[in-house]
Structure formats: structure tokens, C-alpha cells
């Protein structure tokens, strides 16, 4: 689940960074930081929803 969310976030971040860099006049460094922010935020949201559904004491499957 977390890997899937990270991959989805990476794809979403790539396209948002590319659109920002090409069409919204962002610098390459700003577009790259947008890419990283989106990919890590999607992973964090997936893990937070998993913890909220299962609770803090339940073990995570490996």
C-alpha cells in the first residue's frame, strides 16, 4: 500500500512539477521540490489512513 502510494505520488508529482516548470514559469529547483513534496505527502497520507483504520496497536503487515 505504501509503495503503491509512493509510486502514485511520484507520478503525480512528476507531472505537477513538469507543468509548473514548463507552463507556470517555476525554476527547476522549485519544480523538483514540488515533485518531492507531492510524492512524500501521498505516502504520508496513505500511512496515516492505514493507522487510522487499524489503530496504533495493530501490527502492520509486511
C-alpha positions in Angstrom: 0.0 0.0 0.0 2.7 2.5 1.0 4.8 1.6 -2.1 1.8 2.0 -4.3 1.0 5.4 -2.8 4.6 6.5 -3.2 4.6 5.4 -6.9 1.3 7.2 -7.5 2.7 10.3 -5.7 5.8 10.2 -7.8 3.9 10.1 -11.0 1.5 12.9 -9.8 4.5 14.9 -8.5 6.4 14.5 -11.8 3.5 15.8 -13.8 2.8 18.7 -11.4 6.4 19.6 -11.4 6.7 19.4 -15.2 3.6 21.5 -15.7 4.8 24.0 -13.1 8.2 24.2 -14.8 7.0 24.4 -18.4 3.9 26.5 -18.1 3.9 28.3 -14.8 7.5 29.7 -15.0 8.9 27.9 -12.0 12.6 27.3 -11.6 13.8 23.8 -12.0 14.7 23.6 -8.2 11.2 24.7 -7.2 9.6 22.2 -9.6 11.8 19.4 -8.1 10.8 20.4 -4.6 7.2 20.3 -5.7 7.8 16.8 -7.0 9.3 15.6 -3.7 6.6 17.3 -1.6 3.8 15.6 -3.5 5.4 12.2 -3.5 6.1 12.2 0.2 2.8 13.7 1.1 0.9 10.9 -0.8 2.9 8.3 1.1 2.3 10.1 4.4 -1.5 10.3 3.8 -1.6 6.6 2.9 0.2 5.6 6.1 -2.0 7.9 8.2 -5.1 6.4 6.8 -3.8 2.9 7.4 -3.0 3.8 11.0 -6.4 5.5 11.5 -8.2 2.4 10.1 -6.3 -0.2 12.1 -5.3 1.7 15.2 -1.9 2.3 16.7 -1.6 -1.1 18.4 -2.3 -3.4 15.4 0.9 -4.6 13.6 1.4 -3.6 10.0 1.6 -6.4 7.5 5.0 -7.0 5.9 
